[in-house]
Amino acid sequence: MFHILDNPHFWRFFRLIVDTIFSVDKNKRKLLDSLGGSLNLPSNSILDLGCGIGNLSEIFLGEYFGIDMNLKYIQYANKHFLTEKRKFICSNVVDFVIDTHKKFDLVCLFDFAHHLPDDSLFAVLSAANKLSKKYIIIVDPVKDINNTLIIKLINKLDRGKFIRTRSHLTELIKKVGLIIINNPDGNVYLCGHT
Ligand SMILES: C[S@@+](CC[C@H](N)C(=O)[O-])C[C@H]1O[C@@H](n2cnc3c(N)ncnc32)[C@H](O)[C@@H]1O
């Protein structure tokens, strides 16, 4: 069923409002800085799973590949954020990670994990473990942190139907064999691969 936020213009507007109120996207840039300077080098390659309209590609200095299954989002990304160093691919992430053999310094899942049920997320994280040369970053809403009424409402409206508790998400990440290096704010995971 079509959801109003599947329209890239509405999605960007919605993101802008949420960002302005909660500093969500702005914090992703800060997050990279706080997690360590070596995460955002011009020489690093980045795979962004569930990249949405591609706006986060702007925070990375290196070669960037964004994957999303929403064709309208990828068309928007190609129109607004395409450069020689950035590529956007329309694909289901679950299929993409099985088919690709390229390796990336950084594999990111920004607000994406809660779009996948446990079995698919397990498969995607296992693949991320193999595709990553250095780090995996997972940022996802969790039920039991910052549980104000407004956050509960935003989570309820979310198109992702699998918002987990912090312990559930942590358990899944560990089950895959990823090593949690840093877990600031409770819903941000910097992981190393095995
Ligand atoms: C909440 S948005 C996050 C977008 C972006 N990462 C951000 O932080 O702004 C989640 C995105 O995941 C995409 N998505 C959901 N399931 C997917 C799947 N199985 N394969 C590829 N993309 C998927 C949606 O189309 C949507 O763009």
The ligand as an SDF file (V2000), in Angstrom:
LIG
                    3D

 27 29  0  0  0  0  0  0  0  0999 V2000
   13.4770    5.0320    7.6040 C   0  0  0  0  0  0  0  0  0  0  0  0
   14.1110    4.9750    5.9680 S   0  0  0  0  0  0  0  0  0  0  0  0
   15.8130    5.4230    6.3100 C   0  0  0  0  0  0  0  0  0  0  0  0
   16.4860    6.0510    5.1250 C   0  0  0  0  0  0  0  0  0  0  0  0
   17.9110    6.5670    5.3750 C   0  0  0  0  0  0  0  0  0  0  0  0
   18.7990    5.4850    5.7610 N   0  0  0  0  0  0  0  0  0  0  0  0
   17.8960    7.6510    6.4110 C   0  0  0  0  0  0  0  0  0  0  0  0
   18.4410    7.4300    7.5100 O   0  0  0  0  0  0  0  0  0  0  0  0
   17.3710    8.7330    6.1180 O   0  0  0  0  0  0  0  0  0  0  0  0
   14.2220    3.2450    5.6420 C   0  0  0  0  0  0  0  0  0  0  0  0
   14.5320    2.9380    4.1890 C   0  0  0  0  0  0  0  0  0  0  0  0
   14.6980    1.5350    4.0230 O   0  0  0  0  0  0  0  0  0  0  0  0
   14.1770    1.1810    2.7460 C   0  0  0  0  0  0  0  0  0  0  0  0
   13.9120   -0.2750    2.7740 N   0  0  0  0  0  0  0  0  0  0  0  0
   13.0680   -0.9560    3.5870 C   0  0  0  0  0  0  0  0  0  0  0  0
   13.1780   -2.2910    3.3600 N   0  0  0  0  0  0  0  0  0  0  0  0
   14.1150   -2.4410    2.3800 C   0  0  0  0  0  0  0  0  0  0  0  0
   14.6800   -3.5670    1.7320 C   0  0  0  0  0  0  0  0  0  0  0  0
   14.3120   -4.8230    2.0510 N   0  0  0  0  0  0  0  0  0  0  0  0
   15.6110   -3.3670    0.7700 N   0  0  0  0  0  0  0  0  0  0  0  0
   16.0030   -2.0920    0.4280 C   0  0  0  0  0  0  0  0  0  0  0  0
   15.5110   -0.9910    1.0360 N   0  0  0  0  0  0  0  0  0  0  0  0
   14.5730   -1.1570    2.0040 C   0  0  0  0  0  0  0  0  0  0  0  0
   12.9570    2.0640    2.5800 C   0  0  0  0  0  0  0  0  0  0  0  0
   12.6100    2.2040    1.2080 O   0  0  0  0  0  0  0  0  0  0  0  0
   13.4500    3.3520    3.2140 C   0  0  0  0  0  0  0  0  0  0  0  0
   14.0360    4.2030    2.2670 O   0  0  0  0  0  0  0  0  0  0  0  0
  1  2  1  0
  2  3  1  0
  2 10  1  0
  3  4  1  0
  4  5  1  0
  5  6  1  0
  5  7  1  0
  7  8  2  0
  7  9  1  0
 10 11  1  0
 11 12  1  0
 11 26  1  0
 12 13  1  0
 13 14  1  0
 13 24  1  0
 14 15  1  0
 14 23  1  0
 15 16  2  0
 16 17  1  0
 17 18  1  0
 17 23  2  0
 18 19  1  0
 18 20  2  0
 20 21  1  0
 21 22  2  0
 22 23  1  0
 24 25  1  0
 24 26  1  0
 26 27  1  0
M  CHG  2   2   1   9  -1
M  END
$$$$
